[in-house]
Amino acid sequence: MKFAHIADVHLGREQFQQPFRYRDYVEVFRKSMEISIREGVDFILLSGDFFHVSKPSPKAIRDAVEILSLAKKKDIPVFAIEGNHDKTIRDTSIYDLLEHLGLIYTLGIKKSPRESEFQKSMKKGSIYLVHGTVGDLKIYGLRHHSRWQLISKDGLSKIKHIFRGEKNAILMLHQAIDYLAEGTPYQNAFDLKLSELPDGFEYYALGHIHMRKELEHGKSGFSGDIIYPGSLERTEIREASHRIIYDKRLKLENLTRREEELGPNAKGFYIVEDFEPQFIEIETRPFYNITVRGNSKEELKRKLADIRDYVERDSIALVTLEGTVRGGVHVSEFYPLLDDWGLAYYSFNNRVTSEAVLIDREIKEEEFFTAFERELFSQLAVEPKEFLKELDSFLEWLLERYEPKREEKREMIEVQSKKAPKAQKVEKNVKKKAVGKLDAWIKVK
Ligand SMILES: [Mn+2]
């Protein structure tokens, strides 16, 4: 059995508002599908954030349909779960459209069953847990959920309730696992602890963390390898292919290579044969994270000019200027210097100060905020649309943590509701006590 594991395609994204970036994101997905088909995989997994937004443009839908059709023509099923970027609370999502066209098979807890050559459903109450099947192999999955939806009040993992590991089965999730989130933006905003993941699966096909991360089963004590392929394209500066720092000396680092080995920022996906994962690197447009430090405008300009020969044409360059310059600098003076470098895109970030600021050391988030504040920030760090989606459950979650002041809070909401009709709706929802699909699945015997 051989399959491809692809995650975080973010199709439709036009990074830096540049049309060429839209095409880059499409082409890297096309390449990964072409390689998978050429390798003769039995099926393909898309571990969430296939689209960058839940309502993709007609162009992005068209490109998705065209590329997914390559697999359909070869009778290779594509199994998918929704990520935080492309999930929706509407009854019909873009995933439903693709599923209706026979291009993907979605997995998870659903209101209606799916029964096909590649999908089976288990009924509980009025809802269904849909999983994939290929031969005697099973693929389980769940769309993205926030930590407060995944972990019950007494700290128990609902994921462990829903999914029991079994031989010849894969678990597909779009969540950040704390142990693998180190050095990523999710380090302090993880969704699950490693111990909250159910054991017993032969492979964990994860998405959400945009850096490639592997946790081999021999090292974790888990039955199967836990893998994040990372995003297919470079979605932010931390995923740069090259790092250039010019302080006292010019330092160059290729982050996709470490001697003969792959570097931490190599991009691509996995092909997994008999549960042995192999990373397939895909070359993407070079992306430079450049920092230049100097204490005069002339020094900054001279150092910048020296870097030119080390930066490939048609690449992306994000330049940070640092140092202390009397009167500061304005980036408009620096933009023309890169005009003839032949770059596809570049921008400046000005961190030059006009006076010396003394900082002893980096202050950690933990020293500044309490654990509750950090958890709250991580909940609020989602896009506003998601916050509104399950506002009632979120408020419930929030109020529980303010237990002593709970009555006071309710009163406050009620007072507001007399004035604003919008607040009244919120208050009603709080009283109703929301039951999510996860809880509904767990509670029904
Ligand atoms: Mn993503």
Boltz pocket constraint, residues with backbone or C-beta under 6 A from the ligand:
constraints:
  - pocket:
      binder: B
      contacts: [[A, 8], [A, 48], [A, 49], [A, 83], [A, 85], [A, 208], [A, 210]]
      max_distance: 6.0
